Amino acid sequence: MATTKLILTHEVGGLGEPGDVVEVKGGYARNYLVPRGYAIAWTRGGEKQIELIRKARKVRTVRDLAHATELKGELEGLKVRLATRAGESGRLFGGVTVADVADAVKRAGGPDVDKRRIEIGNPIKTVGAHTVAVRLHPEVQAKVEITVVAA
């Protein structure tokens, strides 16, 4: 099997972070990573783009384990309230997305959270209290309590 060298533009679970140069099988690159915009083909000119991607990533990411722990305390202390449309029985029209959660955390006075780092275990489709996880660092995961109310 032929392998293809790529530069990741987004975080891909089990593969790497933005700016990493990885070698993957041709089909995986051609059919999944490149069409979805998760990676670009590696070239000598692409080396310049790696630096730009890494600089942009540095601005957004958690600096170190101590910073991640500090953010975890901040996130877990928040009272996050998310108002959305719901029916008479308390069932939502649609569901709560990771983008909705990221916006609600920001509105509650919390830090900017990258929506790709938010994990909703079971789909949130009812009003009430729910817990979502935020991966801040490979070793640190914050549990955020979200109260969904009918708007």
C-alpha positions as CSV (number, residue, x, y, z in Angstrom):
1,M,0.0,0.0,0.0
2,A,1.2,3.5,-0.9
3,T,1.4,6.1,1.8
4,T,0.7,9.8,1.4
5,K,2.4,12.6,3.4
6,L,0.0,15.2,4.6
7,I,-0.1,18.4,6.8
8,L,-3.0,18.4,9.2
9,T,-5.1,21.6,9.3
10,H,-7.5,20.4,12.1
11,E,-7.2,18.0,15.0
12,V,-7.9,14.4,14.0
13,G,-8.4,11.9,16.8
14,G,-5.7,9.3,16.9
15,L,-3.7,11.0,14.2
16,G,-2.4,14.4,15.4
17,E,-2.8,18.1,15.9
18,P,-3.0,21.0,13.4
19,G,0.5,21.5,11.8
20,D,1.6,18.0,12.3
21,V,3.1,16.2,9.2
22,V,1.7,12.6,9.0
23,E,1.9,9.7,6.7
24,V,-1.4,7.9,6.0
25,K,-2.7,5.4,3.5
26,G,-3.6,6.9,0.1
27,G,-7.3,6.1,0.4
28,Y,-7.7,7.6,3.8
29,A,-6.1,10.8,2.6
30,R,-7.9,10.9,-0.8
31,N,-11.4,9.9,0.5
32,Y,-11.6,11.4,4.0
33,L,-8.9,13.8,5.2
34,V,-8.4,16.1,2.1
35,P,-12.1,16.4,1.0
36,R,-13.2,17.4,4.5
37,G,-10.4,19.9,4.8
38,Y,-8.7,18.2,7.7
39,A,-5.4,18.0,5.8
40,I,-3.5,19.4,2.8
41,A,-0.9,17.6,0.7
42,W,2.7,18.0,1.9
43,T,5.0,19.9,-0.3
44,R,8.3,21.8,0.2
45,G,6.3,25.0,-0.1
46,G,3.8,23.7,2.5
47,E,6.5,23.9,5.1
48,K,5.8,27.6,5.4
49,Q,2.1,26.8,6.0
50,I,3.1,24.5,8.9
51,E,4.5,27.5,10.8
52,L,1.4,29.6,10.2
53,I,-0.8,26.7,11.3
54,R,1.3,26.2,14.5
55,K,1.2,29.9,15.3
56,A,-2.6,30.0,15.0
57,R,-2.8,26.9,17.1
58,K,-0.6,28.3,19.8
59,V,-3.0,31.3,20.3
60,R,-6.0,29.0,20.7
61,T,-4.6,26.1,22.7
62,V,-4.1,25.6,26.3
63,R,-0.5,26.4,27.2
64,D,0.4,23.6,29.6
65,L,-1.0,21.3,32.3
66,A,-1.2,24.1,34.9
67,H,-3.2,26.3,32.6
68,A,-5.5,23.4,31.7
69,T,-6.1,22.7,35.4
70,E,-6.9,26.4,36.0
71,L,-9.4,26.5,33.1
72,K,-10.9,23.3,34.4
73,G,-11.7,25.0,37.7
74,E,-13.1,28.0,35.9
75,L,-15.3,25.9,33.7
76,E,-16.6,23.6,36.4
77,G,-17.5,26.6,38.6
78,L,-19.7,28.1,35.9
79,K,-23.5,28.2,36.0
80,V,-24.3,27.6,32.3
81,R,-27.9,28.2,31.2
82,L,-29.0,27.4,27.7
83,A,-32.4,28.6,26.4
84,T,-33.8,26.8,23.4
85,R,-37.2,26.0,21.9
86,A,-39.0,23.2,23.5
87,G,-42.5,21.6,23.3
88,E,-45.1,21.3,26.1
89,S,-43.6,18.0,27.4
90,G,-40.1,19.5,27.7
91,R,-38.8,17.8,24.6
92,L,-36.6,20.1,22.4
93,F,-37.2,20.9,18.8
94,G,-34.0,19.4,17.5
95,G,-31.1,19.0,19.9
96,V,-28.3,20.9,21.6
97,T,-25.1,21.1,19.5
98,V,-21.5,21.6,20.5
99,A,-21.7,25.1,19.0
100,D,-24.7,25.9,21.2
101,V,-22.7,24.7,24.3
102,A,-19.6,26.8,23.3
103,D,-21.8,29.9,22.9
104,A,-23.6,29.3,26.2
105,V,-20.2,28.9,28.0
106,K,-19.0,32.2,26.5
107,R,-22.2,34.0,27.5
108,A,-22.0,32.6,31.0
109,G,-18.6,34.4,31.4
110,G,-16.4,31.4,30.7
111,P,-13.3,31.2,28.5
112,D,-13.5,30.7,24.7
113,V,-13.9,26.9,24.3
114,D,-13.0,25.3,20.9
115,K,-16.2,23.4,19.9
116,R,-14.1,20.5,18.6
117,R,-13.0,19.9,22.2
118,I,-16.6,19.6,23.5
119,E,-18.0,16.1,23.9
120,I,-21.7,15.5,24.4
121,G,-22.1,11.9,25.6
122,N,-25.8,11.3,25.0
123,P,-27.7,13.7,22.7
124,I,-29.3,16.5,24.7
125,K,-33.0,16.5,23.6
126,T,-34.8,17.5,26.8
127,V,-34.9,20.4,29.2
128,G,-33.1,20.0,32.5
129,A,-29.6,19.5,33.8
130,H,-27.0,17.8,31.6
131,T,-23.3,17.3,31.8
132,V,-20.9,17.7,28.9
133,A,-17.1,17.1,28.8
134,V,-14.5,19.5,27.6
135,R,-11.1,18.1,26.7
136,L,-8.6,20.8,27.7
137,H,-5.4,18.8,27.6
138,P,-4.6,15.1,27.1
139,E,-4.6,14.7,30.9
140,V,-7.3,17.2,31.8
141,Q,-11.0,17.0,31.1
142,A,-13.6,19.4,32.6
143,K,-17.2,18.4,33.3
144,V,-19.5,21.3,32.7
145,E,-23.1,21.3,34.1
146,I,-25.6,22.8,31.6
147,T,-29.1,23.7,32.4
148,V,-31.3,23.6,29.4
149,V,-34.5,25.7,29.7
150,A,-37.4,26.3,27.3
151,A,-37.3,29.7,25.6
